């Protein structure tokens, strides 16, 4: 399976803590916060499908 890791997802206006607190914590806004648990990539289609299937279960 091939997945697109080249298209960035703009999360800086999404109420994400890592983006919202960037300037407050470091004093700069042009930094790239590299948190492991909060990736700025779209969710892979098989994962989206699995979550959608699970949401259908009562």
MOBEL-V457234 format. One record per residue. RES is the residue in one letter. SS is DSSP state (helix for helix, strand for strand, loop for the rest). PHI is phi in whole degrees, -180 to 180 (999 if undefined). D_LAST is the distance of its C-alpha to the last C-alpha in whole Angstrom. Layout:
# MOBEL-V457234
res | ss | phi | d_last
RES | SS | PHI | D_LAST
RES | SS | PHI | D_LAST
This chain:
# MOBEL-V457234
res | ss | phi | d_last
X | loop | 999 | 30
X | loop | -105 | 32
X | loop | -131 | 31
X | loop | -85 | 32
X | loop | -101 | 33
X | loop | -99 | 36
X | loop | -91 | 35
X | loop | -74 | 34
X | loop | -107 | 32
X | loop | -75 | 33
X | loop | -113 | 31
X | loop | -69 | 34
X | loop | -113 | 33
X | loop | -104 | 30
X | loop | 68 | 30
X | loop | -75 | 30
X | helix | -59 | 32
X | helix | -64 | 34
X | helix | -88 | 35
X | helix | -66 | 36
X | loop | -98 | 38
X | helix | -58 | 40
X | helix | -67 | 43
X | helix | -62 | 43
X | helix | -80 | 42
X | helix | -114 | 45
X | loop | 83 | 47
X | loop | -131 | 46
X | loop | -111 | 44
X | loop | -98 | 45
X | loop | -95 | 43
X | loop | -116 | 40
X | loop | -73 | 38
X | loop | -109 | 37
X | loop | -86 | 34
X | loop | -75 | 32
X | loop | -80 | 29
X | loop | -128 | 29
X | loop | -81 | 30
X | loop | -101 | 31
X | loop | -123 | 29
X | loop | -66 | 27
X | loop | -75 | 24
X | loop | -62 | 24
X | helix | -51 | 22
X | helix | -63 | 21
X | helix | -72 | 19
X | helix | -59 | 18
X | helix | -65 | 17
X | helix | -64 | 15
X | helix | -66 | 13
X | helix | -63 | 12
X | helix | -63 | 11
X | helix | -66 | 9
X | helix | -67 | 8
X | helix | -78 | 6
X | loop | -75 | 4
X | loop | -68 | 0
